[in-house]
Protein backbone atom coordinates (compact mmCIF):
# COMPACT_ATOMS: atom_id res chain seq x y z
CA UNK A 1 0.00 0.00 0.00
CA UNK A 2 1.39 3.42 -0.97
CA UNK A 3 1.83 6.29 1.50
CA UNK A 4 -1.03 8.13 -0.20
CA UNK A 5 -3.39 5.15 0.07
CA UNK A 6 -2.38 4.66 3.71
CA UNK A 7 -3.08 8.31 4.50
CA UNK A 8 -6.47 8.17 2.81
CA UNK A 9 -7.44 4.99 4.64
CA UNK A 10 -6.38 6.24 8.09
CA UNK A 11 -7.98 9.68 7.79
CA UNK A 12 -11.24 8.37 6.29
CA UNK A 13 -11.69 5.74 9.03
CA UNK A 14 -10.89 8.11 11.87
CA UNK A 15 -13.16 10.82 10.52
CA UNK A 16 -16.04 8.36 10.09
CA UNK A 17 -15.57 7.08 13.65
CA UNK A 18 -15.54 10.60 15.09
CA UNK A 19 -18.76 11.46 13.23
CA UNK A 20 -20.41 8.26 14.46
CA UNK A 21 -19.54 8.93 18.12
CA UNK A 22 -20.74 12.51 17.84
CA UNK A 23 -24.11 11.34 16.48
CA UNK A 24 -24.36 8.79 19.30
CA UNK A 25 -23.75 11.54 21.87
CA UNK A 26 -26.62 13.59 20.45
CA UNK A 27 -28.94 10.57 20.51
CA UNK A 28 -27.88 9.83 24.11
CA UNK A 29 -28.82 13.37 25.12
CA UNK A 30 -32.37 13.01 23.80
CA UNK A 31 -32.72 9.44 25.12
CA UNK A 32 -31.57 10.37 28.64
CA UNK A 33 -33.87 13.37 28.69
CA UNK A 34 -36.86 11.34 27.50
CA UNK A 35 -36.10 8.64 30.06
CA UNK A 36 -35.92 11.21 32.89
CA UNK A 37 -39.28 12.71 31.96
CA UNK A 38 -40.84 9.24 31.57
CA UNK A 39 -39.80 8.37 35.14
CA UNK A 40 -41.01 11.76 36.30
CA UNK A 41 -44.43 11.24 34.71
CA UNK A 42 -44.79 7.66 35.99
CA UNK A 43 -43.71 8.43 39.55
CA UNK A 44 -45.41 11.79 39.72
CA UNK A 45 -42.10 13.38 40.78
CA UNK A 46 -40.46 16.45 39.28
CA UNK A 47 -37.28 15.04 37.79
CA UNK A 48 -36.45 17.97 35.55
CA UNK A 49 -33.04 18.07 37.21
CA UNK A 50 -32.29 14.63 35.80
CA UNK A 51 -32.85 15.97 32.30
CA UNK A 52 -30.49 18.84 32.94
CA UNK A 53 -27.97 16.40 34.37
CA UNK A 54 -28.28 14.43 31.14
CA UNK A 55 -27.43 17.62 29.28
CA UNK A 56 -24.34 18.05 31.45
CA UNK A 57 -23.24 14.49 30.69
CA UNK A 58 -23.83 15.17 27.02
CA UNK A 59 -21.80 18.38 27.23
CA UNK A 60 -18.84 16.42 28.53
CA UNK A 61 -19.38 13.74 25.88
CA UNK A 62 -19.54 16.33 23.12
CA UNK A 63 -16.36 17.97 24.40
CA UNK A 64 -14.57 14.63 24.22
CA UNK A 65 -15.56 14.19 20.57
CA UNK A 66 -14.63 17.72 19.58
CA UNK A 67 -18.18 18.95 18.97
CA UNK A 68 -17.87 21.63 21.64
CA UNK A 69 -15.02 22.78 23.85
CA UNK A 70 -14.79 22.76 27.61
CA UNK A 71 -14.88 26.45 28.50
CA UNK A 72 -17.22 27.41 25.67
CA UNK A 73 -20.34 29.43 26.42
CA UNK A 74 -22.62 26.53 25.41
CA UNK A 75 -20.81 24.16 27.75
CA UNK A 76 -20.93 26.58 30.69
CA UNK A 77 -24.66 27.23 30.22
CA UNK A 78 -25.50 23.51 30.11
CA UNK A 79 -23.22 22.74 33.05
CA UNK A 80 -24.51 25.66 35.09
CA UNK A 81 -28.18 24.82 34.53
CA UNK A 82 -27.74 21.17 35.38
CA UNK A 83 -25.62 21.62 38.50
CA UNK A 84 -27.52 24.53 39.99
CA UNK A 85 -30.93 23.01 39.23
CA UNK A 86 -30.03 19.68 40.81
CA UNK A 87 -28.77 21.52 43.88
CA UNK A 88 -32.06 23.42 43.94
CA UNK A 89 -34.09 20.20 43.79
CA UNK A 90 -32.01 18.95 46.74
CA UNK A 91 -33.01 22.10 48.67
CA UNK A 92 -29.38 22.71 49.60
CA UNK A 93 -28.48 26.39 49.29
CA UNK A 94 -24.74 25.91 49.94
CA UNK A 95 -24.56 23.19 47.30
CA UNK A 96 -26.49 25.42 44.92
CA UNK A 97 -24.04 28.27 45.52
CA UNK A 98 -21.01 26.00 45.10
CA UNK A 99 -22.27 24.57 41.82
CA UNK A 100 -23.19 28.02 40.54
CA UNK A 101 -19.63 29.25 41.21
CA UNK A 102 -18.19 26.19 39.45
CA UNK A 103 -20.38 26.90 36.43
CA UNK A 104 -19.29 30.55 36.36
CA UNK A 105 -15.64 29.61 35.78
CA UNK A 106 -16.07 28.35 32.18
CA UNK A 107 -18.71 31.03 31.58
CA UNK A 108 -16.28 33.78 32.55
CA UNK A 109 -13.54 32.24 30.41
CA UNK A 110 -15.90 32.16 27.44
CA UNK A 111 -17.20 35.70 27.86
CA UNK A 112 -13.67 37.11 28.22
CA UNK A 113 -12.76 35.94 24.72
CA UNK A 114 -12.47 38.60 22.04
CA UNK A 115 -15.44 38.67 19.69
CA UNK A 116 -14.93 39.57 16.04
CA UNK A 117 -17.68 40.82 13.78
CA UNK A 118 -18.27 39.48 10.31
CA UNK A 119 -15.59 40.87 7.98
CA UNK A 120 -17.65 40.60 4.76
CA UNK A 121 -18.57 44.28 4.78
CA UNK A 122 -15.03 45.43 5.57
CA UNK A 123 -13.62 43.33 2.74
CA UNK A 124 -16.27 44.47 0.31
CA UNK A 125 -15.45 48.10 1.01
CA UNK A 126 -11.71 47.78 0.55
CA UNK A 127 -10.29 49.70 -2.37
CA UNK A 128 -8.59 46.58 -3.71
CA UNK A 129 -11.97 44.84 -4.21
CA UNK A 130 -13.05 45.05 -7.85
CA UNK A 131 -16.55 46.27 -8.65
CA UNK A 132 -18.67 44.03 -10.84
CA UNK A 133 -19.97 47.06 -12.75
CA UNK A 134 -16.45 48.28 -13.57
CA UNK A 135 -14.98 44.84 -14.33
CA UNK A 136 -17.83 42.92 -16.05
CA UNK A 137 -15.51 40.81 -18.22
CA UNK A 138 -13.37 39.58 -15.31
CA UNK A 139 -16.51 38.70 -13.36
CA UNK A 140 -18.05 36.93 -16.35
CA UNK A 141 -14.91 34.78 -16.71
CA UNK A 142 -15.01 33.97 -12.99
CA UNK A 143 -18.76 33.20 -13.08
CA UNK A 144 -18.29 30.88 -16.04
CA UNK A 145 -15.60 28.98 -14.09
CA UNK A 146 -17.68 28.82 -10.90
CA UNK A 147 -20.68 27.45 -12.80
CA UNK A 148 -18.53 24.84 -14.55
CA UNK A 149 -17.12 23.54 -11.26
CA UNK A 150 -20.52 23.59 -9.54
CA UNK A 151 -19.83 26.37 -7.04
CA UNK A 152 -23.11 28.26 -6.46
CA UNK A 153 -22.13 30.66 -3.69
CA UNK A 154 -21.14 34.32 -3.77
CA UNK A 155 -17.66 35.62 -4.47
CA UNK A 156 -15.79 38.87 -5.01
CA UNK A 157 -12.65 39.62 -6.99
CA UNK A 158 -9.85 41.64 -5.43
CA UNK A 159 -6.38 42.79 -6.44
CA UNK A 160 -3.14 41.56 -4.93
CA UNK A 161 0.40 42.77 -5.56
CA UNK A 162 2.06 39.51 -6.63
CA UNK A 163 2.07 37.03 -9.51
CA UNK A 164 -0.55 34.50 -8.52
CA UNK A 165 -4.19 33.85 -7.63
CA UNK A 166 -5.62 32.58 -4.35
CA UNK A 167 -9.09 32.07 -2.94
CA UNK A 168 -10.02 32.72 0.70
CA UNK A 169 -13.34 32.08 2.43
CA UNK A 170 -14.68 34.96 4.52
CA UNK A 171 -17.75 33.61 6.34
CA UNK A 172 -20.16 32.64 3.53
CA UNK A 173 -18.34 34.45 0.73
CA UNK A 174 -15.17 33.65 -1.19
CA UNK A 175 -12.61 36.34 -2.03
CA UNK A 176 -10.54 35.63 -5.14
CA UNK A 177 -7.29 37.61 -4.99
CA UNK A 178 -5.66 38.23 -8.38
CA UNK A 179 -2.05 39.40 -8.50
CA UNK A 180 -1.68 42.44 -10.73
CA UNK A 181 1.60 41.07 -12.13
CA UNK A 182 -0.16 37.78 -12.92
CA UNK A 183 -2.99 39.67 -14.63
CA UNK A 184 -0.43 41.49 -16.77
CA UNK A 185 0.89 38.18 -18.15
CA UNK A 186 -2.13 35.95 -18.79
CA UNK A 187 -4.77 35.70 -21.49
CA UNK A 188 -8.50 35.42 -20.91
CA UNK A 189 -8.37 31.66 -21.36
CA UNK A 190 -5.46 31.31 -18.92
CA UNK A 191 -7.41 33.39 -16.40
CA UNK A 192 -10.46 31.17 -16.93
CA UNK A 193 -8.36 28.08 -16.19
CA UNK A 194 -6.89 29.51 -13.01
CA UNK A 195 -10.42 30.39 -11.88
CA UNK A 196 -11.44 26.78 -12.59
CA UNK A 197 -8.61 25.61 -10.34
CA UNK A 198 -9.52 27.97 -7.49
CA UNK A 199 -13.28 27.41 -7.59
CA UNK A 200 -12.71 23.65 -7.69
CA UNK A 201 -11.32 24.00 -4.15
CA UNK A 202 -14.64 25.32 -2.87
CA UNK A 203 -17.22 23.74 -5.19
CA UNK A 204 -17.16 20.32 -3.56
CA UNK A 205 -16.89 21.06 0.13
CA UNK A 206 -17.94 17.52 1.00
CA UNK A 207 -14.94 15.95 -0.76
CA UNK A 208 -12.66 13.90 1.50
CA UNK A 209 -9.65 16.29 1.30
CA UNK A 210 -11.83 19.33 2.04
CA UNK A 211 -13.61 17.63 4.96
CA UNK A 212 -10.29 16.43 6.37
CA UNK A 213 -8.82 19.92 6.14
CA UNK A 214 -11.83 21.61 7.75
CA UNK A 215 -12.05 19.09 10.57
CA UNK A 216 -8.34 19.48 11.35
CA UNK A 217 -8.83 23.25 11.33
CA UNK A 218 -11.80 22.85 13.67
CA UNK A 219 -9.80 20.74 16.13
CA UNK A 220 -6.92 23.20 16.08
CA UNK A 221 -9.28 26.10 16.84
CA UNK A 222 -10.52 24.56 20.10
CA UNK A 223 -8.61 25.79 23.18
CA UNK A 224 -7.74 22.62 25.06
CA UNK A 225 -6.36 22.19 28.54
CA UNK A 226 -4.06 19.25 29.21
CA UNK A 227 -6.97 17.47 30.88
CA UNK A 228 -9.20 17.88 27.85
CA UNK A 229 -6.50 16.94 25.35
CA UNK A 230 -5.62 13.83 27.33
CA UNK A 231 -9.20 12.60 27.01
CA UNK A 232 -10.04 13.37 23.37
CA UNK A 233 -7.97 10.49 22.05
CA UNK A 234 -9.84 10.25 18.76
CA UNK A 235 -9.32 13.90 17.91
CA UNK A 236 -5.71 13.80 19.09
CA UNK A 237 -4.97 10.74 16.98
CA UNK A 238 -6.74 12.22 13.97
CA UNK A 239 -4.89 15.54 14.26
CA UNK A 240 -1.56 13.72 14.59
CA UNK A 241 -2.19 11.64 11.49
CA UNK A 242 -3.56 14.62 9.58
CA UNK A 243 -0.41 16.64 10.23
CA UNK A 244 1.73 13.63 9.40
CA UNK A 245 0.04 13.27 6.02
CA UNK A 246 -0.85 16.94 5.57
CA UNK A 247 1.37 17.42 2.55
CA UNK A 248 -0.26 14.41 0.87
CA UNK A 249 -3.74 15.66 1.70
CA UNK A 250 -2.87 19.12 0.34
CA UNK A 251 -1.39 17.66 -2.82
CA UNK A 252 -4.55 15.61 -3.29
CA UNK A 253 -6.61 18.80 -3.15
CA UNK A 254 -4.32 20.46 -5.71
CA UNK A 255 -4.45 17.41 -7.95
CA UNK A 256 -8.25 17.42 -7.76
CA UNK A 257 -8.36 21.13 -8.62
CA UNK A 258 -6.03 20.58 -11.58
CA UNK A 259 -8.39 17.88 -12.88
CA UNK A 260 -11.11 20.53 -13.13
CA UNK A 261 -8.93 22.41 -15.64
CA UNK A 262 -8.61 19.27 -17.76
CA UNK A 263 -12.34 18.56 -17.58
CA UNK A 264 -13.73 22.06 -18.14
CA UNK A 265 -10.82 24.07 -19.51
CA UNK A 266 -7.81 23.89 -21.77
CA UNK A 267 -4.69 21.94 -20.75
CA UNK A 268 -2.33 24.15 -22.79
CA UNK A 269 -3.66 27.32 -21.16
CA UNK A 270 -3.45 25.70 -17.73
CA UNK A 271 0.17 24.67 -18.27
CA UNK A 272 0.97 28.14 -19.60
CA UNK A 273 -0.23 30.05 -16.53
CA UNK A 274 1.47 27.53 -14.22
CA UNK A 275 4.74 28.15 -16.06
CA UNK A 276 4.36 31.93 -15.82
CA UNK A 277 3.86 31.72 -12.05
CA UNK A 278 6.93 29.48 -11.73
CA UNK A 279 9.00 31.84 -13.87
CA UNK A 280 8.17 34.65 -11.46
CA UNK A 281 9.43 32.57 -8.52
CA UNK A 282 12.77 32.10 -10.28
CA UNK A 283 12.88 35.76 -11.22
CA UNK A 284 12.34 36.74 -7.57
CA UNK A 285 15.07 34.32 -6.45
CA UNK A 286 17.61 35.74 -8.89
CA UNK A 287 16.69 39.42 -8.55
CA UNK A 288 18.21 39.64 -5.05
CA UNK A 289 21.62 39.87 -6.75
CA UNK A 290 20.66 42.64 -9.17
CA UNK A 291 21.14 46.38 -8.65
CA UNK A 292 17.90 48.33 -8.52
CA UNK A 293 16.54 51.81 -7.99
CA UNK A 294 15.35 52.45 -4.45
CA UNK A 295 11.62 53.19 -4.22
CA UNK A 296 12.56 56.13 -1.98
CA UNK A 297 15.02 57.73 -4.39
CA UNK A 298 12.31 60.10 -5.66
CA UNK A 299 11.01 63.06 -3.65
CA UNK A 300 7.46 61.70 -3.96
CA UNK A 301 6.20 58.10 -4.26
CA UNK A 302 6.43 56.60 -7.72
CA UNK A 303 2.96 56.17 -9.25
CA UNK A 304 4.31 53.75 -11.87
CA UNK A 305 5.74 51.18 -9.48
CA UNK A 306 3.92 48.13 -10.90
CA UNK A 307 4.42 49.19 -14.50
CA UNK A 308 8.19 49.29 -13.92
CA UNK A 309 8.12 46.02 -11.95
CA UNK A 310 6.25 44.27 -14.76
CA UNK A 311 8.76 45.51 -17.34
CA UNK A 312 11.70 44.24 -15.27
CA UNK A 313 10.07 40.81 -15.06
CA UNK A 314 9.26 40.72 -18.78
CA UNK A 315 12.82 41.74 -19.70
CA UNK A 316 14.22 38.99 -17.49
CA UNK A 317 11.71 36.49 -18.90
CA UNK A 318 12.96 37.10 -22.45
CA UNK A 319 16.56 36.46 -21.41
CA UNK A 320 16.13 33.65 -18.87
CA UNK A 321 13.10 31.62 -20.03
CA UNK A 322 15.09 28.78 -21.60
CA UNK A 323 17.33 28.47 -18.55
CA UNK A 324 14.33 28.53 -16.22
CA UNK A 325 12.74 25.70 -18.22
CA UNK A 326 15.88 23.60 -17.65
CA UNK A 327 15.78 24.37 -13.93
CA UNK A 328 12.07 23.55 -13.69
CA UNK A 329 12.69 20.12 -15.19
CA UNK A 330 15.35 19.47 -12.50
CA UNK A 331 13.33 20.97 -9.63
CA UNK A 332 12.80 18.69 -6.63
CA UNK A 333 10.13 18.64 -3.94
CA UNK A 334 10.86 19.62 -0.35
CA UNK A 335 9.52 17.64 2.63
CA UNK A 336 6.03 18.78 3.56
CA UNK A 337 5.34 20.84 0.42
CA UNK A 338 1.63 21.39 -0.13
CA UNK A 339 1.75 21.68 -3.95
CA UNK A 340 2.98 19.07 -6.43
CA UNK A 341 6.03 19.96 -8.51
CA UNK A 342 5.33 21.91 -11.68
CA UNK A 343 6.70 19.12 -13.89
CA UNK A 344 4.31 16.65 -12.20
CA UNK A 345 1.35 18.96 -12.74
CA UNK A 346 2.22 19.62 -16.38
CA UNK A 347 2.64 15.89 -17.05
CA UNK A 348 -0.78 15.27 -15.45
CA UNK A 349 -2.23 17.86 -17.84
CA UNK A 350 -0.85 15.81 -20.75
CA UNK A 351 1.60 18.52 -21.85
CA UNK A 352 5.17 17.60 -22.84
CA UNK A 353 6.59 20.94 -24.04
CA UNK A 354 7.26 23.86 -21.68
CA UNK A 355 5.63 26.55 -23.81
CA UNK A 356 3.84 29.69 -22.69
CA UNK A 357 1.00 31.13 -24.76
CA UNK A 358 0.90 34.68 -26.07
CA UNK A 359 -1.44 36.98 -24.24
CA UNK A 360 -3.23 38.61 -27.23
CA UNK A 361 -5.81 40.47 -25.13
CA UNK A 362 -9.14 41.66 -26.51
CA UNK A 363 -10.02 45.35 -26.22
CA UNK A 364 -12.40 44.67 -23.31
CA UNK A 365 -9.82 42.58 -21.47
CA UNK A 366 -7.07 45.15 -22.06
CA UNK A 367 -9.35 47.93 -20.84
CA UNK A 368 -10.18 46.15 -17.59
CA UNK A 369 -6.55 45.17 -17.03
CA UNK A 370 -5.51 48.81 -17.54
CA UNK A 371 -8.14 49.91 -15.00
CA UNK A 372 -6.87 47.32 -12.53
CA UNK A 373 -3.26 48.44 -13.05
CA UNK A 374 -4.19 52.07 -12.40
CA UNK A 375 -6.08 51.01 -9.27
CA UNK A 376 -3.11 48.98 -7.99
CA UNK A 377 -0.77 51.92 -8.67
CA UNK A 378 -3.11 54.32 -6.88
CA UNK A 379 -3.53 52.09 -3.80
CA UNK A 380 0.23 51.59 -3.52
CA UNK A 381 0.91 55.29 -4.07
CA UNK A 382 -1.55 56.35 -1.36
CA UNK A 383 -0.27 53.77 1.11
CA UNK A 384 3.31 54.93 0.66
CA UNK A 385 2.36 58.58 0.80
CA UNK A 386 1.27 58.30 4.46
CA UNK A 387 4.79 58.05 5.95
CA UNK A 388 6.81 58.69 2.82
CA UNK A 389 9.01 61.51 4.12
CA UNK A 390 9.82 59.65 7.32
CA UNK A 391 10.57 56.40 5.47
CA UNK A 392 12.57 58.18 2.79
CA UNK A 393 14.77 59.74 5.43
CA UNK A 394 15.31 56.45 7.27
CA UNK A 395 15.65 54.18 4.22
CA UNK A 396 17.31 56.43 1.66
CA UNK A 397 18.57 59.86 2.75
CA UNK A 398 20.27 58.79 5.99
CA UNK A 399 21.96 55.70 4.44
CA UNK A 400 23.06 57.83 1.48
CA UNK A 401 24.56 60.42 3.83
CA UNK A 402 26.39 57.76 5.87
CA UNK A 403 27.83 56.14 2.75
CA UNK A 404 29.05 59.51 1.50
CA UNK A 405 30.74 60.18 4.86
CA UNK A 406 32.33 56.72 4.77
CA UNK A 407 33.60 57.26 1.23
CA UNK A 408 34.96 60.68 2.17
CA UNK A 409 36.82 59.08 5.09
CA UNK A 410 38.76 56.73 2.81
CA UNK A 411 36.37 53.75 2.72
CA UNK A 412 37.78 51.95 5.79
CA UNK A 413 36.69 48.35 6.45
CA UNK A 414 36.56 47.42 10.13
CA UNK A 415 34.90 44.64 12.11
CA UNK A 416 32.35 47.02 13.58
CA UNK A 417 31.35 48.87 10.41
CA UNK A 418 31.37 46.63 7.33
CA UNK A 419 27.99 44.96 7.98
CA UNK A 420 26.34 48.34 8.52
CA UNK A 421 27.91 49.87 5.39
CA UNK A 422 26.94 46.91 3.20
CA UNK A 423 23.39 47.16 4.59
CA UNK A 424 23.21 50.85 3.63
CA UNK A 425 24.33 50.01 0.10
CA UNK A 426 21.54 47.43 -0.14
CA UNK A 427 18.96 49.97 1.00
CA UNK A 428 20.05 52.20 -1.87
CA UNK A 429 19.78 49.31 -4.33
CA UNK A 430 23.56 49.20 -4.91
CA UNK A 431 23.87 45.44 -4.51
CA UNK A 432 27.18 45.11 -6.38
CA UNK A 433 28.80 47.71 -4.10
CA UNK A 434 27.48 45.88 -1.04
CA UNK A 435 28.96 42.61 -2.33
CA UNK A 436 32.30 44.34 -2.90
CA UNK A 437 32.36 45.42 0.77
CA UNK A 438 31.70 41.84 1.84
CA UNK A 439 34.49 40.47 -0.36
CA UNK A 440 36.94 42.98 1.14
CA UNK A 441 35.87 42.00 4.67
CA UNK A 442 36.49 38.30 3.93
CA UNK A 443 39.95 39.08 2.54
CA UNK A 444 41.11 41.48 5.28
CA UNK A 445 39.40 40.40 8.51
CA UNK A 446 39.67 37.22 10.56
CA UNK A 447 37.27 34.37 9.85
CA UNK A 448 35.31 35.08 13.04
CA UNK A 449 35.09 38.81 12.30
CA UNK A 450 33.97 38.17 8.72
CA UNK A 451 31.23 35.64 9.61
CA UNK A 452 28.44 37.94 8.41
CA UNK A 453 30.28 38.62 5.15
CA UNK A 454 30.73 34.88 4.66
CA UNK A 455 27.01 34.31 5.19
CA UNK A 456 25.85 36.93 2.67
CA UNK A 457 28.47 35.88 0.14
CA UNK A 458 27.09 32.35 0.44
CA UNK A 459 23.60 33.69 -0.21
CA UNK A 460 24.80 35.50 -3.33
CA UNK A 461 26.37 32.30 -4.67
CA UNK A 462 23.24 30.26 -3.97
CA UNK A 463 21.07 32.76 -5.83
CA UNK A 464 23.48 32.34 -8.76
CA UNK A 465 22.99 28.52 -8.51
CA UNK A 466 26.60 28.06 -7.34
CA UNK A 467 26.60 25.23 -4.80
CA UNK A 468 29.91 26.48 -3.35
CA UNK A 469 27.71 28.93 -1.47
CA UNK A 470 26.48 26.04 0.71
CA UNK A 471 29.95 25.70 2.26
CA UNK A 472 30.00 29.43 2.97
CA UNK A 473 26.62 29.34 4.70
CA UNK A 474 27.47 26.30 6.85
CA UNK A 475 30.77 27.93 7.81
CA UNK A 476 29.00 31.15 8.83
CA UNK A 477 26.48 29.19 10.91
CA UNK A 478 29.36 27.45 12.65
CA UNK A 479 30.86 30.84 13.50
CA UNK A 480 27.58 32.41 14.61
CA UNK A 481 24.63 30.18 15.47
CA UNK A 482 22.24 33.15 15.13
CA UNK A 483 22.48 32.68 11.35
CA UNK A 484 21.11 29.12 11.49
CA UNK A 485 17.38 29.60 10.80
CA UNK A 486 17.77 31.95 7.84
CA UNK A 487 20.88 30.22 6.49
CA UNK A 488 19.31 26.76 6.50
CA UNK A 489 16.21 28.13 4.76
CA UNK A 490 18.42 29.54 1.97
CA UNK A 491 20.18 26.20 1.52
CA UNK A 492 16.84 24.38 1.39
CA UNK A 493 15.42 26.68 -1.28
CA UNK A 494 18.63 26.47 -3.33
CA UNK A 495 18.35 22.68 -3.34
CA UNK A 496 14.76 22.94 -4.50
CA UNK A 497 15.35 25.45 -7.29
CA UNK A 498 18.57 23.86 -8.54
CA UNK A 499 17.39 20.25 -8.19
CA UNK A 500 20.38 19.32 -6.02
CA UNK A 501 19.06 16.20 -4.31
CA UNK A 502 22.40 15.15 -2.80
CA UNK A 503 22.76 18.46 -0.95
CA UNK A 504 19.11 18.32 0.13
CA UNK A 505 19.71 14.95 1.80
CA UNK A 506 22.77 16.40 3.54
CA UNK A 507 20.72 19.44 4.55
CA UNK A 508 18.03 17.25 6.16
CA UNK A 509 20.66 15.62 8.36
CA UNK A 510 22.69 18.74 9.15
CA UNK A 511 19.72 21.00 9.81
CA UNK A 512 18.31 18.59 12.39
CA UNK A 513 21.65 18.54 14.23
CA UNK A 514 22.12 22.32 14.06
CA UNK A 515 18.59 23.17 15.16
CA UNK A 516 18.67 20.68 18.04
CA UNK A 517 22.00 22.06 19.20
CA UNK A 518 20.55 25.58 19.07
CA UNK A 519 17.52 24.47 21.09
CA UNK A 520 19.81 23.05 23.77
CA UNK A 521 21.91 26.21 23.83
CA UNK A 522 18.84 28.46 23.96
CA UNK A 523 17.56 26.60 27.00
CA UNK A 524 20.84 27.25 28.76
CA UNK A 525 21.03 30.90 27.69
CA UNK A 526 17.51 31.66 28.89
CA UNK A 527 18.20 30.79 32.52
CA UNK A 528 20.36 32.61 35.05
CA UNK A 529 21.55 30.74 38.14
CA UNK A 530 24.03 31.33 40.93
CA UNK A 531 26.24 28.47 39.70
CA UNK A 532 26.57 30.00 36.20
CA UNK A 533 29.72 31.78 34.98
CA UNK A 534 28.44 35.34 35.42
CA UNK A 535 30.66 38.40 35.03
CA UNK A 536 30.42 42.13 34.45
CA UNK A 537 29.43 43.32 30.97
CA UNK A 538 29.96 46.72 29.38
CA UNK A 539 27.62 47.86 26.61
CA UNK A 540 28.51 50.54 24.04
CA UNK A 541 27.59 53.96 25.44
CA UNK A 542 24.94 54.74 22.82
CA UNK A 543 23.31 51.32 23.15
CA UNK A 544 23.25 51.61 26.93
CA UNK A 545 21.70 55.08 26.73
CA UNK A 546 18.96 53.96 24.33
CA UNK A 547 18.25 50.85 26.39
CA UNK A 548 17.77 52.89 29.57
CA UNK A 549 15.53 55.43 27.82
CA UNK A 550 13.28 52.67 26.48
CA UNK A 551 13.02 50.83 29.80
CA UNK A 552 12.39 53.94 31.89
CA UNK A 553 9.87 55.36 29.41
CA UNK A 554 7.90 52.10 29.18
CA UNK A 555 8.11 51.54 32.93
CA UNK A 556 6.44 54.85 33.88
CA UNK A 557 8.45 55.16 37.10
CA UNK A 558 8.08 51.49 38.07
CA UNK A 559 11.62 50.39 37.08
CA UNK A 560 13.78 50.27 40.21
CA UNK A 561 17.07 48.87 38.90
CA UNK A 562 18.56 47.61 35.65
CA UNK A 563 21.52 45.22 35.65
CA UNK A 564 23.72 44.08 32.78
CA UNK A 565 25.88 40.96 33.12
CA UNK A 566 27.50 38.38 30.88
CA UNK A 567 26.74 34.67 31.15
CA UNK A 568 29.48 32.55 29.59
CA UNK A 569 28.66 29.06 28.33
CA UNK A 570 31.99 28.31 26.67
CA UNK A 571 35.01 30.23 25.41
CA UNK A 572 33.21 31.25 22.23
CA UNK A 573 29.60 31.33 23.46
CA UNK A 574 28.03 33.83 25.83
CA UNK A 575 24.92 35.95 26.26
CA UNK A 576 24.37 39.45 27.59
CA UNK A 577 21.68 39.35 30.27
CA UNK A 578 19.56 42.45 30.91
CA UNK A 579 17.84 42.13 34.29
CA UNK A 580 15.04 44.53 35.23
CA UNK A 581 14.02 44.99 38.85
CA UNK A 582 10.57 46.51 39.30
CA UNK A 583 9.19 48.42 42.25
CA UNK A 584 6.92 46.42 44.59
CA UNK A 585 3.31 46.05 43.44
CA UNK A 586 4.14 46.84 39.80
CA UNK A 587 1.29 45.50 37.67
CA UNK A 588 1.87 42.64 35.27
CA UNK A 589 0.97 44.76 32.21
CA UNK A 590 3.70 47.34 32.92
CA UNK A 591 6.27 44.61 33.50
CA UNK A 592 5.35 42.90 30.23
CA UNK A 593 5.51 46.20 28.33
CA UNK A 594 9.03 46.96 29.59
CA UNK A 595 10.31 43.46 28.86
CA UNK A 596 8.79 43.33 25.34
CA UNK A 597 10.06 46.85 24.52
CA UNK A 598 13.61 45.91 25.49
CA UNK A 599 13.46 42.67 23.51
CA UNK A 600 12.24 44.50 20.41
CA UNK A 601 15.07 47.02 20.75
CA UNK A 602 17.74 44.33 21.19
CA UNK A 603 16.52 42.21 18.26
CA UNK A 604 18.20 44.55 15.76
CA UNK A 605 21.67 43.67 17.07
CA UNK A 606 22.33 40.48 15.13
CA UNK A 607 26.00 40.16 16.07
CA UNK A 608 25.42 39.23 19.70
CA UNK A 609 23.00 37.32 21.92
CA UNK A 610 20.76 39.13 24.42
CA UNK A 611 18.25 37.90 26.97
CA UNK A 612 15.96 40.00 29.17
CA UNK A 613 14.91 38.81 32.64
CA UNK A 614 12.70 40.00 35.47
CA UNK A 615 14.75 40.26 38.66
CA UNK A 616 12.32 38.19 40.72
CA UNK A 617 12.82 35.25 38.34
CA UNK A 618 16.63 35.26 38.75
CA UNK A 619 17.03 36.70 42.26
CA UNK A 620 18.98 33.63 43.44
CA UNK A 621 21.75 34.45 40.96
CA UNK A 622 22.68 37.47 43.15
CA UNK A 623 23.72 39.57 40.16
CA UNK A 624 23.66 42.72 42.32
CA UNK A 625 26.87 41.44 43.97
CA UNK A 626 28.78 41.66 40.68
CA UNK A 627 30.80 44.87 40.41
CA UNK A 628 29.48 47.45 37.91
CA UNK A 629 26.50 45.24 37.02
CA UNK A 630 23.92 47.91 37.96
CA UNK A 631 23.57 50.54 35.23
CA UNK A 632 20.39 52.21 36.50
CA UNK A 633 18.98 53.13 39.91
CA UNK A 634 15.66 54.96 40.19
CA UNK A 635 15.69 58.23 42.07
Secondary structure as UniProt FT lines:
FT   HELIX           3..43
FT   HELIX           48..64
FT   TURN            65..66
FT   TURN            70..71
FT   HELIX           73..89
FT   TURN            90..91
FT   HELIX           93..111
FT   HELIX           120..124
FT   TURN            127..128
FT   TURN            132..134
FT   HELIX           136..149
FT   STRAND          154..160
FT   STRAND          165..170
FT   TURN            171..172
FT   STRAND          173..179
FT   HELIX           180..183
FT   TURN            184..185
FT   HELIX           188..203
FT   TURN            205..206
FT   HELIX           208..221
FT   HELIX           226..231
FT   HELIX           233..244
FT   HELIX           246..264
FT   HELIX           267..286
FT   HELIX           287..289
FT   TURN            295..296
FT   TURN            303..304
FT   HELIX           305..330
FT   TURN            335..336
FT   HELIX           342..348
FT   TURN            349..350
FT   HELIX           363..385
FT   TURN            386..387
FT   HELIX           388..392
FT   HELIX           393..397
FT   HELIX           398..408
FT   TURN            409..410
FT   TURN            415..417
FT   HELIX           418..427
FT   TURN            428..429
FT   HELIX           431..444
FT   TURN            447..450
FT   HELIX           451..462
FT   TURN            463..465
FT   HELIX           468..479
FT   HELIX           481..483
FT   HELIX           484..498
FT   HELIX           501..525
FT   TURN            530..531
FT   STRAND          533..536
FT   HELIX           541..555
FT   TURN            556..557
FT   STRAND          559..570
FT   TURN            571..572
FT   STRAND          573..582
FT   TURN            584..585
FT   HELIX           588..602
FT   TURN            603..604
FT   TURN            606..607
FT   STRAND          610..614
FT   HELIX           615..617
FT   HELIX           619..621
FT   HELIX           623..625
FT   TURN            627..628
FT   STRAND          630..633
//
